[in-house]
Amino acid sequence: MRKECILRIDEDLYEEVKKLADKNERSVNAQIVYTLKKEVEKDKEKETKKEDNTIKN
């Protein structure tokens, strides 16, 4: 299920996202979703590493 949300970003950031989307042959929406997923995964990996270090120490 997909949720709909309104996103307010400044024009300069939108243009940068649009450039990335064009380069990657994605819509702006798909580029935003892709980027958010990547960042969430990175954050999860950091948390897992942090937990692993806590367990080892």
C-alpha positions in Angstrom: 0.0 0.0 0.0 1.3 3.4 -0.9 0.6 6.5 1.2 0.2 9.9 -0.4 1.8 12.9 1.2 2.5 16.5 0.4 6.2 17.4 0.4 7.3 21.0 0.5 10.9 21.6 -0.6 12.6 24.7 -1.9 13.0 25.2 -5.6 16.7 24.7 -5.7 16.5 21.3 -4.0 13.7 20.3 -6.3 15.8 21.1 -9.4 18.7 19.0 -8.1 16.3 16.1 -7.5 14.9 16.6 -11.0 18.4 16.4 -12.4 19.1 13.2 -10.6 15.8 11.8 -11.7 16.4 12.6 -15.3 19.9 11.1 -15.1 18.5 7.9 -13.6 15.5 7.8 -15.9 13.1 8.1 -13.0 10.2 10.4 -12.2 10.9 13.0 -9.5 8.6 11.0 -7.2 10.4 7.7 -7.9 13.8 9.5 -7.2 12.6 10.8 -3.9 11.3 7.4 -2.8 14.6 5.7 -4.0 16.7 8.2 -2.1 14.6 7.9 1.1 14.8 4.1 1.0 18.6 4.2 0.6 18.9 6.6 3.6 16.6 4.4 5.7 18.7 1.4 4.9 21.9 3.2 5.8 20.4 4.3 9.1 19.3 0.7 9.8 22.9 -0.6 9.1 24.4 2.1 11.4 22.0 1.0 14.2 22.9 -2.7 13.6 26.6 -1.9 13.8 26.1 0.2 16.9 24.2 -2.7 18.6 26.9 -5.1 17.5 29.6 -2.9 19.1 27.5 -2.6 22.3 27.2 -6.4 22.6 30.9 -6.9 22.0 32.0 -4.4 24.6 
